[in-house]
Amino acid sequence: MEAIGDEELLAEMRSALEQVQATSDRLRQQVREAKTTVRDKDRRLSATVGGEGELTQLTFHGDAYRQLAPAELAELIVKTVAKAREAAQRKLLAGTAMLTDDLPQLHDTARRATSVDELIEGIVSAVGAAGDVRPGGGRRA
């Protein structure tokens, strides 16, 4: 088996970096445009969050919320916003898996991740493992 020359290795690394950059750009765009809305089970309130889970809108439907004690209303708001953030995170993780179809290692990591933290750890691990390859085809000890 012939060893990969330094220039070939550099070209492959540049190509991989361009793919990662393009995927990263698509993911950032998806996050910027994302919006998730969740309604509470009694349909008194809906919360809308952006792609990063930031609260962008809170809507009260009808007057039923007025019957709630302040602590109950506060709990309803907190729980509804939390559900919207969880739904947004699930959408982001699913979208990440779709965006990384052309990058097998990142795709597998994105598909298996159950949280953004787990996704980032997996990507860092995959990139670190890829960096362990030495010119000439061997791995670092």
C-alpha positions, 0 to 999 in steps of 0.5 A: 500500500502506498503512503499518502504524500504530504500534498495529497494529505493536505488536499484531503484535509482542506477538502474535509475542512471545506465540507465541515465549514459548509455543513456548519454554515447550513446548520447555523442558518437552520438555527437562525431560522428555526422557530418552535411553538408549544401549547400547554395541555389545556390550551391556555398558553403557547410559548415560541422559542427560537433555534437556540431555545430563546423565548421569542413569544408568549401567547395567552389564549382566552381568559382561562389563565386568569382563573389561576393563582399567580404561582400556578400561572408562573408554573404553567409558563415555566413548564410550557417554555421548558417543553418548547425548548426541549422540542426545539432541541430535538428539532435541532438534533434531528436537523443536524443529523440530516445536514451531516449526511455527507460527513459520515463520522459527524452524521453518526455522532449527530444521529446518536446525540440526545443533547447539544452537549453530547453532540459537541462532545462527539464532534470534538472526539471525532475531530480529535481522532481524525487529527491522530492520523500521521502522514504516511498512513499510520496513527500516532501512538 
